[in-house]
Each structure stands twice: as structure tokens, then as C-alpha cells.
Amino acid sequence: IDFHAQPGIGGIVASQLLFLTPGKFLLRSISNRKVDDEQAMGVWEIHCERRDGPAVAILPMRARGENPQEFRTLFAVPPEQCSQQWLSLNLRAAQGQDELQGMVRSVRVDHSSN
């Protein structure tokens, strides 16, 4: 996924409905970004039931430069009120002069034994 946001503008740019069973999972993503603003980044979020439901995972991708970097976080799907989940890529835009640009090379959700 190539992403791009003008200064001061952000929001959800991609989402996928998931049907994970209760348990532990690992969310992984490989990405890069082309802006040095610390506040500007892509953030993967997984929410129960609705896109604005309770968050079970938040994965900031603070990549710098052209080289792809891997980001990961462990999370748990609760046994109640979370029969479906929304995985969303939320862009937190730059507040300065620079636009946010980058690329997500991959995103995965796997069962975890941890």
C-alpha cells in the first residue's frame, strides 16, 4: 500500500474485516516513510466489532527513510463482544510543511504462542 497525506490531513486509508477467534496474536508490518516529522506516521489499529469499537491492538510504524523496517505487537482478542475485528491503517499526518509519504510492504496477523 502506497500512502500519501497532505500536511495536517490524515485518517483511515485502508481497512479489512477480520474474524479472529479469541486468543493471542501477533500483528506485524513492514513499511517505510519519507518524512522526518516524528508525529507523522501510519498506525495499524485493530478494533472489536466496529471501526470505532474498543482497540485491542495499536501498532505505530515509526519508520524513517527509504529502507523498510519491521514493526510488531502482541495482542489478545477477548472471548466476549469481539466476534469480528476491523484492521485499519490510520495516517497521522504531519503538522509542519512536509507531507506524509510511505509504503506498507506487508501486514500480517498470526496466532502467537506467547
C-alpha positions in Angstrom: 0.0 0.0 0.0 1.5 3.3 -1.0 0.2 6.1 1.2 0.3 9.9 1.0 -1.2 12.7 3.1 -1.0 16.4 2.9 0.2 18.3 6.0 -2.5 18.4 8.6 -4.7 15.8 6.9 -4.9 12.2 7.9 -7.4 9.4 8.7 -8.2 5.8 7.7 -6.9 4.9 4.3 -7.3 1.1 4.3 -9.3 -1.4 6.3 -10.1 -5.1 6.4 -12.7 -7.0 8.3 -11.3 -9.9 10.3 -12.9 -12.9 12.1 -10.2 -13.9 14.6 -11.1 -16.4 17.4 -10.4 -15.4 21.0 -6.7 -15.8 21.8 -3.3 -14.3 21.4 -2.0 -12.9 18.1 1.0 -11.1 16.6 0.4 -8.1 14.3 3.4 -7.5 12.0 4.0 -4.9 9.3 7.0 -3.9 7.1 6.9 -0.3 6.0 8.9 2.8 5.3 8.1 6.5 5.3 9.5 9.5 3.6 9.2 12.3 6.2 11.2 13.1 9.3 8.3 14.6 11.3 8.1 12.4 14.5 4.3 12.9 14.8 3.6 11.9 11.1 3.2 8.1 10.7 1.0 5.3 9.7 -0.6 3.4 12.6 -2.3 -0.1 12.3 -5.2 -0.4 14.6 -7.5 -3.4 15.4 -10.8 -2.6 16.9 -13.6 -5.0 18.1 -16.9 -5.1 16.4 -16.8 -1.6 14.8 -14.1 0.7 13.4 -14.7 2.9 16.5 -15.0 0.0 18.9 -12.6 -0.9 21.7 -9.0 -1.2 20.4 -7.2 -4.5 21.0 -4.0 -3.5 19.1 -2.3 -0.3 18.1 0.9 -0.6 16.1 2.7 2.7 15.3 5.1 2.5 12.3 7.8 5.0 13.0 10.0 4.0 10.1 12.5 6.5 8.8 14.0 6.8 5.3 13.8 4.6 2.3 14.8 1.3 4.0 11.8 -0.9 5.1 11.6 -1.7 8.8 9.5 -4.3 10.6 7.1 -3.4 13.4 5.3 -5.9 15.6 3.0 -6.0 18.6 1.3 -8.8 20.5 -2.4 -8.5 21.3 -5.3 -10.6 22.5 -8.8 -11.0 21.2 -11.2 -11.2 24.2 -13.7 -14.0 24.4 -16.7 -11.7 24.6 -18.0 -8.8 22.4 -15.3 -9.2 19.8 -16.6 -11.7 17.3 -15.3 -9.6 14.4 -12.5 -7.1 14.2 -11.5 -4.2 12.0 -7.9 -3.9 10.9 -7.3 -0.3 9.8 -4.4 1.8 8.6 -4.7 5.3 10.1 -2.5 8.1 8.9 -1.4 10.6 11.5 -0.4 13.5 9.3 2.4 15.9 9.6 1.7 19.2 11.2 4.5 21.1 9.6 5.3 21.7 5.9 6.1 18.1 4.9 3.5 15.7 3.6 3.4 12.1 4.8 4.5 9.6 2.3 5.4 5.9 2.7 4.7 2.3 1.7 3.4 -0.7 3.6 5.1 -3.7 2.1 3.3 -6.2 4.2 0.9 -6.7 7.1 0.2 -10.0 8.8 -1.8 -11.3 11.8 -0.6 -14.7 13.1 -1.5 -16.8 16.1 1.0 -16.4 18.9 2.2 -18.9 21.5 3.4 -16.1 23.8 
